[in-house]
Amino acid sequence: MPLYKTISVNSQTTVKIWKIEESYTDLLQPLELKPQSLDRVLDMKSELHQRGFLSVRHLLHAFGYTDQDLYYDENGKPHLNDGKHISITHSFTFSGVIISDAEVGIDIEKQRDKIGVIAHKFIDYEYNYLSATEDDYINKLTVIWGIKESLYKLFATPGMLFKEHFLVIPFMMKDGNTVAWIDYKNKKYRYNTAFLEFEGFTCAYVIP
């Protein structure tokens, strides 16, 4: 079982990352899925998405949970029956889960040059410290996207916009962490964030 990495963020928070190397059949066979989960995976058009979905259930097992312990609210945000907080991500050949006593969010993204083309859609304040001529420009954009995606998953509030409501404080890639803010409806929320790179992917996660 390719549990790729475990990160102990703090005493209440753990991240686990899975490298998806198994076939769809090998991932599905040992799992006991709820009927609605099985229906959902069978309805997926892409085997890549099916394998991502199933690998997340294997990560749940690595935490000591099963598919039966997981449910989603009306905004599509995942929850655990025991009240702990969870966030889920998968991208191509990697998936990740973060579980904590506090609200959390996680995102994994494949590093691709095309993120530079859409940067104007999710960046505003960050242009103050970004330069397209930097060697690590694409890596930094991917980190910012991952942090904002993680914030969006954590807050799970329709109407929030990456460009207008989320901002990421300046950072260096070697630091592996920074601070991010949500500025929404005249309230500000501060979050600690961390990020790491592996095999052409970026993982970012946020905690209060």
Secondary structure by P-SEA (a helix, b strand, c coil): ccccccccccccbbbbbbccccccccccccccccaaaaaaaaacccaaaaaaaaaaaaaaaaacccccccccccccbbbbcccbbbbbbccccccccccccccbbbbbbccccccccccccccccccccccccccaaaaaaaaaaaaaaaaaaaaccccccccccccccccccccccbbbbbbcccbbbbbbbbbcccccbbbbbbcc
